[in-house]
Amino acid sequence: MYDIAAKEAFFQELREIDYLNILRIKTQACLPCGNPLDTSNYPRKPRGLGENEDRRFSLCCRLEGCRTRVTPASLRFFGRKVYSSWVVILAIDFVKELGLLGHISRQTIARWKDMWRDRLSDKNPFMLKARGFLLPGLPSCDSPGGFLSDFHFPEKSSWIPILKFFTP
């Protein structure tokens, strides 16, 4: 059911989307000083991604002294979390089905549950916007699993829209 997460083609698609996003942002100038942005990728060792996923795409201002870093949203990485996006989104609902039981501590799962409960609450600005514009009529949920049927999960075509919706 969840075998897509183990396929290199899936990781390649996420990498390409992230790369196109970084190319789009690279055409813009540094916000503080107006100078060009240069590639400044940095190493990551996320859990739950393919072996080739060891670089986070990022940009850095060319001007010595400014060096403002610009790191756009990524479908491969979930913010500063050690685990990849798809793991953080799916693990609290499908930890057994994903084969992650015993690989992710109970404390980590508990922290993620708290994070999702806050992020998906009706008071969170993200969900207010999502309910008002993207997915009207959704019931309240405290985990991503409650929304997955709206994306036709687990069909292969649903994974990218799910990551785009939930990834910060």
Residue frames as qw, qx, qy, qz and C-alpha x, y, z in Angstrom:
[[0.000, 0.885, 0.466, 0.000, 0.00, 0.00, 0.00],
 [0.166, -0.958, 0.093, 0.214, 2.80, 2.46, 0.87],
 [0.827, -0.046, 0.304, 0.471, 5.55, 1.06, -1.34],
 [0.407, 0.839, 0.114, 0.343, 5.82, 4.31, -3.30],
 [0.318, -0.923, 0.213, -0.036, 7.89, 5.77, -0.48],
 [0.723, -0.399, 0.482, 0.292, 10.63, 3.23, -1.11],
 [0.723, 0.496, 0.360, 0.319, 10.90, 3.91, -4.85],
 [0.449, -0.270, 0.162, 0.836, 13.74, 6.05, -6.18],
 [0.133, 0.475, 0.526, 0.692, 11.44, 7.54, -8.83],
 [0.315, -0.841, -0.438, -0.048, 9.36, 9.13, -6.07],
 [0.513, -0.641, -0.006, 0.571, 12.44, 10.74, -4.51],
 [0.400, 0.071, 0.426, 0.808, 13.61, 11.89, -7.93],
 [0.018, -0.706, -0.531, -0.469, 10.26, 13.60, -8.54],
 [0.421, -0.851, -0.248, 0.194, 10.48, 15.38, -5.18],
 [0.550, -0.372, 0.202, 0.720, 14.06, 16.44, -5.93],
 [0.282, 0.347, 0.500, 0.742, 13.01, 17.86, -9.32],
 [0.182, -0.845, -0.442, -0.239, 10.16, 19.85, -7.78],
 [0.519, -0.747, -0.064, 0.410, 12.50, 21.26, -5.13],
 [0.522, -0.122, 0.346, 0.770, 15.09, 22.08, -7.80],
 [0.143, 0.597, 0.500, 0.611, 12.56, 23.94, -9.97],
 [0.349, -0.881, -0.318, 0.017, 11.50, 25.88, -6.89],
 [0.557, -0.573, 0.105, 0.592, 15.09, 26.91, -6.14],
 [0.416, 0.188, 0.452, 0.767, 15.65, 27.96, -9.77],
 [0.041, -0.799, -0.471, -0.372, 12.55, 30.17, -9.62],
 [0.447, -0.864, -0.130, 0.194, 13.79, 31.88, -6.44],
 [0.650, -0.251, 0.228, 0.680, 17.35, 32.20, -7.75],
 [0.318, 0.555, 0.396, 0.658, 16.12, 34.64, -10.43],
 [0.266, -0.920, -0.227, -0.175, 15.18, 37.06, -7.66],
 [0.307, 0.597, -0.413, 0.615, 17.59, 39.39, -5.90],
 [0.409, -0.197, -0.684, 0.572, 18.56, 39.33, -2.22],
 [0.205, -0.826, -0.497, -0.170, 15.83, 41.15, -0.30],
 [0.451, -0.765, -0.129, 0.440, 18.07, 43.14, 2.08],
 [0.310, -0.589, 0.318, 0.675, 20.71, 44.31, -0.41],
 [0.606, 0.687, 0.014, -0.401, 19.50, 43.55, -3.96],
 [0.027, 0.575, -0.769, -0.277, 22.54, 41.48, -5.00],
 [0.725, 0.151, -0.569, -0.357, 22.30, 38.14, -6.85],
 [0.785, -0.373, 0.410, -0.277, 21.74, 34.88, -4.99],
 [0.351, 0.483, -0.794, -0.113, 24.22, 32.03, -5.41],
 [0.870, -0.155, -0.439, -0.165, 23.74, 28.32, -4.80],
 [0.049, -0.521, 0.683, -0.510, 24.66, 27.38, -1.26],
 [0.840, -0.209, -0.413, -0.283, 23.29, 23.89, -0.67],
 [0.220, -0.570, 0.675, -0.414, 24.03, 22.29, 2.66],
 [0.360, 0.078, -0.929, -0.029, 24.29, 18.68, 3.81],
 [0.675, -0.250, 0.253, -0.647, 21.38, 16.90, 5.48],
 [0.182, 0.120, -0.976, -0.015, 20.97, 13.32, 6.58],
 [0.622, -0.121, 0.136, -0.762, 17.22, 12.96, 6.82],
 [0.297, -0.011, 0.947, -0.124, 15.66, 9.70, 7.85],
 [0.532, 0.499, 0.620, -0.288, 13.16, 8.23, 5.42],
 [0.468, 0.778, -0.174, -0.381, 14.62, 9.56, 2.15],
 [0.923, 0.349, -0.064, 0.151, 16.62, 7.83, -0.54],
 [0.772, -0.317, 0.056, 0.548, 20.37, 7.52, -0.25],
 [0.451, 0.359, 0.232, 0.784, 20.96, 10.33, -2.77],
 [0.186, -0.855, -0.302, -0.377, 19.00, 12.85, -0.69],
 [0.669, -0.372, -0.278, 0.580, 21.90, 14.33, 1.25],
 [0.247, 0.036, 0.064, 0.966, 21.66, 17.97, 0.10],
 [0.082, 0.769, 0.543, -0.327, 19.13, 20.64, 1.02],
 [0.388, 0.538, 0.311, 0.680, 18.77, 23.19, -1.77],
 [0.281, -0.820, -0.264, 0.423, 19.51, 26.69, -0.53],
 [0.446, 0.706, 0.093, 0.543, 20.72, 30.07, -1.76],
 [0.521, -0.585, -0.174, 0.597, 23.00, 32.69, -0.26],
 [0.201, 0.972, 0.030, -0.116, 23.56, 36.36, -1.09],
 [0.785, 0.402, -0.069, 0.467, 26.72, 36.95, -3.11],
 [0.052, 0.839, -0.193, 0.506, 27.69, 40.14, -1.23],
 [0.583, -0.015, -0.604, 0.543, 30.36, 39.54, 1.42],
 [0.020, -0.049, 0.407, -0.912, 28.98, 40.92, 4.67],
 [0.641, -0.049, -0.050, -0.765, 25.35, 40.31, 3.73],
 [0.185, 0.167, -0.968, -0.032, 25.32, 36.58, 3.01],
 [0.626, 0.011, 0.336, -0.704, 21.58, 36.35, 3.68],
 [0.104, -0.029, 0.981, 0.160, 20.47, 32.73, 3.28],
 [0.651, 0.139, -0.050, -0.745, 17.30, 31.88, 1.40],
 [0.065, -0.066, 0.995, 0.023, 16.04, 28.33, 1.87],
 [0.549, -0.045, -0.254, -0.795, 12.70, 27.80, 0.14],
 [0.793, -0.103, 0.409, -0.440, 10.09, 25.27, 1.14],
 [0.169, 0.360, -0.888, -0.231, 10.94, 21.69, 0.24],
 [0.862, -0.077, -0.175, -0.470, 8.84, 18.62, -0.44],
 [0.738, 0.178, -0.615, 0.211, 11.72, 16.38, 0.65],
 [0.354, 0.015, -0.608, 0.710, 12.48, 17.98, 4.01],
 [0.343, -0.765, -0.513, -0.186, 9.96, 18.98, 6.68],
 [0.221, -0.942, 0.118, -0.222, 11.47, 22.21, 7.97],
 [0.015, 0.691, -0.676, 0.256, 14.22, 21.44, 10.48],
 [0.889, -0.214, 0.297, -0.275, 12.92, 17.97, 11.33],
 [0.288, -0.455, 0.813, 0.219, 15.34, 15.04, 10.99],
 [0.510, 0.270, 0.815, 0.057, 12.74, 12.91, 9.23],
 [0.069, 0.089, 0.556, 0.824, 11.62, 13.56, 5.68],
 [0.401, -0.021, 0.003, -0.916, 8.28, 15.21, 4.92],
 [0.683, -0.102, -0.555, -0.463, 6.34, 12.09, 4.03],
 [0.500, -0.119, -0.782, 0.351, 7.39, 10.41, 7.29],
 [0.003, 0.087, 0.450, -0.889, 6.36, 13.38, 9.47],
 [0.498, 0.004, -0.177, -0.849, 3.03, 13.65, 7.65],
 [0.760, -0.041, -0.519, -0.388, 2.11, 9.96, 7.64],
 [0.366, 0.197, -0.835, 0.359, 3.86, 8.41, 10.65],
 [0.275, -0.095, 0.603, -0.743, 1.41, 9.28, 13.40],
 [0.768, 0.156, 0.104, -0.612, -1.44, 7.63, 11.50],
 [0.923, 0.314, -0.178, -0.132, 0.44, 4.86, 9.67],
 [0.179, -0.731, 0.655, -0.063, 3.60, 4.09, 11.68],
 [0.705, -0.113, 0.698, -0.048, 2.94, 0.31, 11.55],
 [0.762, 0.571, 0.303, -0.040, 1.95, 0.23, 7.88],
 [0.350, 0.886, -0.301, 0.031, 5.04, 2.23, 6.89],
 [0.898, 0.049, -0.303, 0.315, 7.30, -0.21, 8.71],
 [0.179, 0.653, -0.318, 0.664, 8.54, 2.52, 11.05],
 [0.751, -0.612, -0.038, -0.245, 7.42, 0.96, 14.32],
 [0.862, -0.361, 0.064, 0.351, 10.51, 0.74, 16.49],
 [0.593, 0.298, 0.128, 0.737, 12.43, 3.15, 14.26],
 [0.065, -0.590, -0.015, -0.805, 10.75, 6.29, 15.59],
 [0.180, -0.058, -0.760, 0.622, 10.60, 6.79, 19.35],
 [0.161, -0.680, -0.715, 0.019, 7.32, 7.15, 21.20],
 [0.223, -0.649, -0.188, 0.703, 8.46, 10.60, 22.37],
 [0.087, -0.162, 0.474, 0.861, 8.98, 11.75, 18.77],
 [0.121, -0.438, -0.791, -0.411, 5.54, 10.50, 17.74],
 [0.238, -0.717, -0.560, 0.341, 4.05, 12.30, 20.78],
 [0.173, -0.494, 0.076, 0.848, 5.78, 15.57, 19.78],
 [0.007, -0.060, -0.652, -0.756, 4.52, 15.21, 16.22],
 [0.155, -0.597, -0.782, -0.089, 0.98, 14.60, 17.49],
 [0.200, -0.712, -0.316, 0.594, 1.17, 17.83, 19.49],
 [0.131, -0.305, 0.370, 0.868, 2.58, 19.69, 16.47],
 [0.069, -0.267, -0.764, -0.583, -0.19, 18.43, 14.18],
 [0.171, -0.674, -0.692, 0.194, -2.89, 19.10, 16.76],
 [0.143, -0.658, -0.093, 0.734, -1.72, 22.73, 16.89],
 [0.076, -0.220, 0.547, 0.804, -1.13, 23.09, 13.15],
 [0.144, -0.290, -0.811, -0.488, -4.49, 21.58, 12.19],
 [0.031, -0.515, -0.661, 0.545, -6.58, 23.36, 14.82],
 [0.206, 0.787, 0.523, 0.253, -9.34, 25.66, 13.68],
 [0.228, -0.932, -0.046, 0.277, -7.47, 28.58, 15.30],
 [0.567, -0.289, 0.432, 0.639, -4.31, 28.12, 13.20],
 [0.288, 0.668, -0.134, -0.673, -4.11, 30.67, 10.33],
 [0.035, 0.257, -0.858, -0.442, -3.03, 27.91, 7.92],
 [0.096, 0.322, 0.942, -0.005, -6.18, 25.90, 8.55],
 [0.239, 0.662, 0.363, -0.610, -8.41, 28.96, 8.50],
 [0.244, 0.559, -0.441, -0.659, -7.14, 29.71, 5.02],
 [0.029, 0.090, -0.957, -0.273, -7.34, 26.05, 3.92],
 [0.178, 0.453, 0.833, -0.264, -10.91, 25.71, 5.15],
 [0.248, 0.701, 0.210, -0.634, -11.98, 28.98, 3.59],
 [0.366, 0.686, -0.357, -0.518, -10.38, 28.61, 0.18],
 [0.147, 0.401, -0.871, -0.244, -8.79, 25.26, -0.57],
 [0.294, -0.134, -0.943, -0.077, -10.99, 22.58, 0.93],
 [0.421, -0.260, 0.156, -0.855, -14.32, 23.97, 2.11],
 [0.839, -0.209, -0.142, -0.483, -16.42, 21.78, 4.35],
 [0.581, 0.227, -0.738, 0.255, -13.61, 19.71, 5.85],
 [0.715, -0.648, -0.245, -0.098, -14.31, 18.35, 9.33],
 [0.199, -0.833, 0.476, -0.198, -11.87, 19.15, 12.12],
 [0.947, 0.050, -0.266, 0.170, -9.00, 16.69, 12.46],
 [0.415, -0.854, 0.311, 0.049, -5.97, 16.57, 14.72],
 [0.566, -0.331, 0.643, 0.395, -3.74, 14.56, 12.38],
 [0.214, 0.421, -0.530, -0.705, -3.00, 14.56, 8.65],
 [0.092, 0.082, 0.981, 0.147, -4.61, 11.14, 8.28],
 [0.276, 0.568, 0.633, -0.448, -8.05, 12.70, 8.61],
 [0.319, 0.722, -0.099, -0.606, -7.51, 14.66, 5.42],
 [0.233, -0.334, 0.798, 0.444, -5.90, 12.00, 3.22],
 [0.433, 0.424, 0.794, 0.055, -9.11, 10.66, 1.69],
 [0.279, 0.868, 0.167, -0.374, -9.74, 14.12, 0.24],
 [0.067, 0.714, -0.565, -0.407, -6.52, 13.66, -1.74],
 [0.912, 0.252, -0.202, -0.253, -7.47, 10.11, -2.88],
 [0.081, -0.585, 0.790, -0.166, -4.69, 8.60, -0.78],
 [0.557, -0.564, 0.441, 0.420, -2.91, 6.12, -1.24],
 [0.738, 0.617, 0.225, 0.154, -3.01, 6.50, -5.04],
 [0.673, -0.035, 0.113, 0.730, 0.38, 7.43, -6.48],
 [0.185, 0.597, 0.265, 0.734, -0.99, 10.69, -7.87],
 [0.435, -0.837, -0.277, -0.181, -2.01, 11.81, -4.36],
 [0.747, -0.337, -0.185, 0.542, 1.45, 11.92, -2.77],
 [0.368, 0.210, 0.060, 0.904, 2.74, 15.17, -4.30],
 [0.259, -0.643, -0.252, -0.675, -0.48, 17.16, -3.55],
 [0.725, -0.610, -0.312, 0.067, -0.42, 15.83, 0.03],
 [0.660, -0.186, -0.106, 0.720, 3.19, 16.95, 0.51],
 [0.163, 0.407, 0.174, 0.882, 2.45, 20.34, -1.06],
 [0.444, -0.695, -0.334, -0.456, -0.51, 20.83, 1.25],
 [0.756, -0.624, -0.189, 0.065, 1.11, 19.79, 4.54],
 [0.724, 0.009, -0.113, 0.680, 4.79, 20.71, 4.16],
 [0.195, -0.845, -0.197, 0.457, 5.67, 24.05, 5.79]]
